[in-house]
Amino acid sequence: MSASFPAIRLRRTRAADWSRRLYRETMLTPADLIWPLFIADGEGVEEPIASLPGVSRWSVDLIVERAREAQALGIPCLALFPNTPGHLRSEDGREALNPDNLMCRAIRAVKDAVPDIGILTDVALDPYTAHGHDGLVDEAGYVLNDATVELLVGQSLNQAAAGADIIAPSDMMDGRIGTIRTALEATGHANVQIMAYAAKYASAFYGPFRDAVGSRGLLKGDKKTYQMDYGNAEEALREVALDLAEGADSVMVKPGLPYLDIARRVKERFEVPVFAYQVSGEYAMIEAAVAAGAADRDAMVIETLTAFKRAGCSGVLTYHAVHAARLLTA
């Protein structure tokens, strides 16, 4: 028979700070963080993003400085996203295949300067298309799956050749993980990881990100024919199962906090590394609460990031990575 009150007092272990730390079940460290960074054209360029207060686009030379900063704080990996100049965007997103595009230049520069930091690269066409979609579209505006996958393979190989450590397809086309994995193996990139955006939902939380990569004003229609319906959970498990079977090394749930139930179910079902993206809208809400005097930034950042770990995530992509790392190492 289980003991009962007063033999059991759950508050005993909460009575002192040392004891709370000793009994804590979930630990958060800088090694759990991936820092998303936006790349701008030019040199010596910092472009603050109005809808993401405290976040900027950086030119390649300044991205290198951010990489050094991350390494000094113990952040193991950067996630890179380019803001492709308008004159290089096209209907077919061919700039994604340019070995000297913004993404590839940033990868090479970071790897030359900070070779021990990991680089995760986004694979999707939305930073390169004139219409803002993640793939090629037909005359009716429908995003074409198989033709898009062909381009995504080229984009992946382009990034791998530049030095990317983790290829992260965020496009949600069917079958792209297996095709990319086969291509990486065939071209000598066997150790390049794939982190599949396996459960990526059509969400209202992406707005500031689209500002950051310059696609919000370009997007025609929405992305609901390829990103997941936010009412579905079983479908997410099917997506994850398919991506793992095709060769994904890890999977991602996106957005983050509104989908912790999905992260937990994926972890329990598959027992694989699961990551979550605390997306731009989540970051912006925290910053808005802080600006309104309704919240303490330090407390909210650590609590929300710990929630991802408690749900079973191996790590989190977050714009608060540097702020959190400083708090955790203070």
ROMARBA-706510 format. One record per residue (C-alpha): x, y, z. Coordinates in Angstrom, 1 decimal. Example, Ala and Ser with C-alpha at 12.3 -4.5 7.8 and 13.67 -1.06 7.14 Angstrom:
# ROMARBA-706510
((12.3; -4.5; 7.8)),
((13.7; -1.1; 7.1)),
This chain:
# ROMARBA-706510
((0.0; 0.0; 0.0)),
((1.3; 3.5; -0.9)),
((2.1; 5.9; 1.9)),
((-0.1; 8.9; 2.4)),
((0.0; 12.3; 4.0)),
((1.7; 13.2; 6.3)),
((4.3; 10.4; 5.7)),
((4.4; 11.7; 2.1)),
((4.7; 15.5; 1.7)),
((5.6; 16.3; -1.9)),
((6.5; 19.8; -0.8)),
((9.5; 18.6; 1.2)),
((11.7; 18.4; -1.9)),
((10.6; 21.8; -3.0)),
((11.4; 23.7; 0.2)),
((14.9; 24.8; -0.7)),
((16.6; 25.9; -4.0)),
((19.3; 23.3; -3.7)),
((16.7; 20.6; -3.3)),
((14.6; 21.8; -6.2)),
((17.8; 21.7; -8.4)),
((18.7; 18.2; -7.1)),
((15.3; 16.7; -7.9)),
((14.7; 18.4; -11.2)),
((13.7; 15.8; -13.9)),
((14.3; 17.9; -17.0)),
((17.6; 19.8; -17.7)),
((18.2; 22.4; -20.3)),
((21.7; 23.4; -21.5)),
((23.1; 25.4; -24.4)),
((23.8; 22.1; -26.1)),
((20.1; 21.7; -26.6)),
((19.8; 24.9; -28.7)),
((20.0; 25.6; -32.5)),
((20.1; 29.2; -33.4)),
((18.3; 30.3; -36.6)),
((20.0; 33.1; -38.5)),
((18.9; 35.1; -41.5)),
((21.4; 36.0; -44.3)),
((21.4; 39.3; -46.1)),
((23.2; 40.3; -49.2)),
((26.1; 42.7; -49.0)),
((28.9; 43.3; -46.5)),
((28.8; 44.8; -43.0)),
((25.0; 44.7; -43.2)),
((22.6; 44.3; -40.3)),
((18.9; 44.7; -41.1)),
((16.6; 44.6; -38.1)),
((13.3; 42.7; -38.7)),
((10.4; 44.8; -37.4)),
((8.1; 41.9; -36.7)),
((10.9; 40.0; -34.9)),
((12.2; 42.6; -32.4)),
((15.8; 41.8; -31.5)),
((16.4; 39.7; -34.6)),
((18.2; 40.9; -37.7)),
((19.3; 39.7; -41.1)),
((23.1; 39.6; -41.3)),
((25.5; 39.7; -44.2)),
((27.8; 36.8; -44.6)),
((30.8; 38.4; -42.8)),
((28.6; 39.2; -39.8)),
((27.0; 35.7; -39.8)),
((30.6; 34.5; -39.2)),
((30.7; 36.7; -36.1)),
((27.4; 35.2; -34.9)),
((28.9; 31.8; -35.4)),
((31.8; 32.7; -33.2)),
((29.4; 34.0; -30.6)),
((27.4; 30.8; -30.6)),
((30.5; 28.6; -30.3)),
((31.7; 30.7; -27.3)),
((28.3; 30.1; -25.6)),
((28.3; 26.4; -26.2)),
((25.5; 26.5; -28.9)),
((26.3; 23.5; -31.1)),
((24.5; 24.3; -34.3)),
((23.2; 27.2; -36.5)),
((20.2; 27.1; -38.9)),
((20.7; 29.3; -41.9)),
((18.0; 31.0; -44.0)),
((18.7; 33.4; -46.9)),
((16.8; 36.5; -47.8)),
((17.4; 36.2; -51.6)),
((17.5; 39.5; -53.4)),
((14.4; 40.1; -55.5)),
((16.1; 40.1; -58.9)),
((17.4; 36.6; -58.2)),
((13.9; 35.1; -57.4)),
((12.1; 33.4; -60.2)),
((9.1; 31.2; -60.9)),
((11.3; 28.1; -60.8)),
((13.6; 29.1; -57.9)),
((16.7; 28.2; -59.8)),
((18.9; 30.4; -57.6)),
((18.7; 27.5; -55.1)),
((21.0; 25.6; -57.3)),
((23.6; 28.3; -57.6)),
((26.8; 27.2; -55.8)),
((27.6; 30.8; -55.1)),
((24.2; 31.8; -53.7)),
((23.8; 33.5; -50.3)),
((23.3; 30.2; -48.5)),
((26.4; 28.5; -49.9)),
((28.6; 31.6; -49.3)),
((27.5; 31.7; -45.7)),
((28.1; 27.9; -45.2)),
((31.6; 28.2; -46.6)),
((32.4; 31.3; -44.6)),
((31.2; 29.8; -41.3)),
((33.0; 26.5; -41.9)),
((36.2; 28.3; -42.8)),
((36.1; 30.4; -39.6)),
((34.4; 28.1; -37.1)),
((34.8; 24.6; -38.5)),
((33.6; 22.8; -35.3)),
((30.1; 24.4; -35.3)),
((27.3; 22.5; -37.0)),
((25.3; 24.0; -39.9)),
((21.7; 23.1; -40.6)),
((20.4; 24.3; -43.9)),
((16.8; 24.8; -45.0)),
((15.8; 22.9; -48.1)),
((12.7; 24.4; -49.8)),
((12.2; 26.8; -52.7)),
((10.2; 29.6; -50.9)),
((13.3; 31.8; -50.4)),
((14.0; 31.6; -54.1)),
((10.6; 31.7; -55.8)),
((8.9; 34.8; -57.1)),
((5.5; 33.4; -55.9)),
((6.6; 32.5; -52.3)),
((5.7; 28.8; -52.4)),
((8.0; 26.0; -51.4)),
((7.9; 24.3; -54.8)),
((7.0; 24.7; -58.4)),
((3.5; 25.6; -59.2)),
((1.3; 24.8; -62.2)),
((-1.0; 27.2; -64.1)),
((-3.8; 26.6; -61.5)),
((-1.4; 27.5; -58.6)),
((-1.1; 23.9; -57.4)),
((2.4; 23.0; -56.0)),
((3.8; 20.2; -58.1)),
((5.3; 17.4; -56.0)),
((7.6; 15.3; -58.1)),
((9.0; 18.1; -60.2)),
((9.7; 20.0; -57.0)),
((11.5; 17.0; -55.5)),
((13.9; 17.0; -58.4)),
((14.9; 20.6; -57.6)),
((15.1; 19.9; -53.9)),
((17.7; 17.1; -54.6)),
((19.8; 19.6; -56.5)),
((19.4; 22.2; -53.7)),
((20.5; 19.6; -51.1)),
((23.5; 18.5; -53.1)),
((24.5; 22.2; -53.6)),
((24.4; 22.8; -49.8)),
((26.2; 19.6; -49.0)),
((29.0; 20.4; -51.4)),
((29.3; 23.8; -49.6)),
((29.8; 22.1; -46.3)),
((26.3; 21.7; -44.7)),
((26.2; 19.2; -41.9)),
((22.4; 18.7; -41.7)),
((20.0; 19.0; -44.6)),
((16.6; 20.0; -43.3)),
((13.8; 19.7; -45.9)),
((11.0; 22.0; -44.8)),
((8.9; 21.8; -48.0)),
((6.6; 18.9; -47.1)),
((6.7; 17.3; -50.5)),
((6.0; 13.6; -50.5)),
((9.0; 11.3; -51.1)),
((11.7; 13.9; -50.9)),
((13.6; 12.4; -47.9)),
((14.3; 9.1; -49.7)),
((15.3; 10.8; -52.9)),
((17.6; 13.2; -51.2)),
((19.1; 10.4; -49.1)),
((19.9; 8.3; -52.2)),
((21.5; 11.3; -53.9)),
((23.6; 12.2; -50.9)),
((24.9; 8.6; -50.6)),
((25.7; 8.5; -54.4)),
((27.7; 11.7; -54.3)),
((30.0; 11.0; -51.3)),
((27.9; 12.8; -48.7)),
((27.1; 9.7; -46.6)),
((27.7; 11.5; -43.3)),
((25.5; 14.5; -44.1)),
((22.4; 14.2; -41.8)),
((18.8; 14.7; -42.8)),
((16.5; 16.4; -40.2)),
((13.1; 16.1; -41.8)),
((10.5; 18.7; -41.1)),
((8.2; 15.7; -40.8)),
((5.2; 17.3; -39.0)),
((5.1; 20.8; -40.3)),
((1.7; 22.4; -39.9)),
((0.0; 25.1; -42.0)),
((0.1; 27.6; -39.2)),
((-0.7; 31.2; -38.4)),
((2.6; 31.5; -36.4)),
((4.9; 31.8; -39.4)),
((4.2; 35.5; -40.4)),
((7.4; 37.1; -39.0)),
((9.6; 34.4; -40.6)),
((8.1; 35.2; -44.0)),
((9.0; 38.8; -43.4)),
((12.6; 37.8; -42.6)),
((13.1; 35.8; -45.8)),
((11.1; 38.3; -47.9)),
((8.4; 35.9; -49.0)),
((5.3; 37.2; -47.2)),
((4.4; 39.8; -49.8)),
((5.1; 37.4; -52.6)),
((3.0; 34.4; -51.5)),
((0.0; 33.8; -53.7)),
((-2.7; 31.8; -51.9)),
((-1.7; 29.6; -48.9)),
((0.3; 26.4; -48.2)),
((-2.5; 24.2; -47.1)),
((-2.2; 21.7; -49.9)),
((1.2; 20.6; -48.7)),
((1.6; 21.7; -45.0)),
((-0.4; 19.7; -42.5)),
((-3.9; 20.6; -41.2)),
((-3.5; 21.7; -37.6)),
((-6.4; 19.5; -36.5)),
((-4.6; 16.3; -37.4)),
((-2.3; 14.2; -35.1)),
((-2.5; 10.7; -36.5)),
((-1.4; 12.1; -39.9)),
((1.7; 13.5; -38.2)),
((2.7; 10.0; -37.1)),
((2.2; 8.7; -40.6)),
((4.4; 11.6; -42.0)),
((7.1; 10.8; -39.4)),
((7.0; 7.0; -40.1)),
((7.5; 7.7; -43.8)),
((10.4; 10.1; -43.4)),
((12.2; 7.7; -41.0)),
((11.7; 4.8; -43.4)),
((13.2; 6.9; -46.2)),
((16.3; 7.7; -44.2)),
((15.8; 10.7; -42.0)),
((18.2; 10.8; -39.0)),
((15.9; 13.0; -37.0)),
((12.6; 14.6; -37.3)),
((11.1; 18.0; -36.5)),
((7.7; 19.2; -35.3)),
((6.8; 22.8; -36.3)),
((5.5; 25.0; -34.8)),
((6.6; 24.3; -31.2)),
((4.5; 25.1; -28.1)),
((1.1; 24.7; -29.7)),
((2.2; 21.2; -30.9)),
((3.9; 19.7; -27.8)),
((1.4; 16.9; -27.8)),
((2.7; 15.9; -31.3)),
((6.3; 16.0; -30.1)),
((5.5; 13.8; -27.2)),
((3.5; 11.3; -29.3)),
((6.3; 11.1; -31.9)),
((8.9; 10.5; -29.2)),
((6.9; 7.8; -27.5)),
((6.0; 6.1; -30.8)),
((9.3; 6.1; -32.6)),
((12.0; 6.6; -29.9)),
((14.1; 8.7; -32.3)),
((15.7; 12.2; -32.0)),
((12.8; 14.7; -32.2)),
((13.4; 18.4; -32.6)),
((10.9; 21.3; -32.4)),
((11.0; 24.8; -33.9)),
((9.9; 27.6; -31.6)),
((8.8; 29.6; -34.6)),
((8.8; 33.3; -35.3)),
((5.2; 33.9; -34.1)),
((6.0; 32.2; -30.8)),
((9.1; 34.4; -30.3)),
((7.2; 37.5; -31.3)),
((4.4; 36.8; -28.7)),
((7.0; 36.5; -25.9)),
((8.6; 39.7; -27.0)),
((5.2; 41.4; -27.2)),
((4.3; 40.3; -23.7)),
((7.7; 41.6; -22.4)),
((7.2; 44.9; -24.1)),
((3.7; 45.2; -22.6)),
((5.1; 44.6; -19.1)),
((3.1; 41.4; -18.9)),
((6.0; 39.0; -18.6)),
((9.6; 38.5; -17.6)),
((11.7; 37.6; -20.6)),
((14.3; 35.5; -18.7)),
((11.7; 33.4; -17.0)),
((9.5; 32.9; -20.1)),
((12.4; 31.9; -22.3)),
((13.8; 29.3; -19.9)),
((10.3; 27.9; -19.0)),
((9.2; 27.5; -22.6)),
((12.4; 25.9; -23.8)),
((12.4; 23.5; -20.8)),
((8.8; 22.5; -21.9)),
((10.2; 21.3; -25.2)),
((12.8; 19.1; -23.4)),
((10.1; 17.8; -21.0)),
((8.0; 16.8; -24.0)),
((10.8; 14.7; -25.2)),
((12.7; 16.9; -27.7)),
((16.4; 16.4; -28.2)),
((16.8; 20.1; -29.1)),
((15.0; 23.3; -30.1)),
((15.4; 25.8; -32.9)),
((14.9; 29.1; -31.2)),
((15.6; 32.8; -31.9)),
((16.2; 33.1; -28.1)),
((19.1; 30.7; -28.3)),
((21.8; 33.2; -27.4)),
((19.7; 34.8; -24.7)),
((19.0; 31.4; -23.2)),
((22.6; 30.3; -23.4)),
((23.8; 33.4; -21.6)),
((21.2; 32.7; -18.8)),
((22.2; 29.1; -18.6)),
((25.9; 29.8; -18.3)),
((25.7; 32.8; -16.0)),
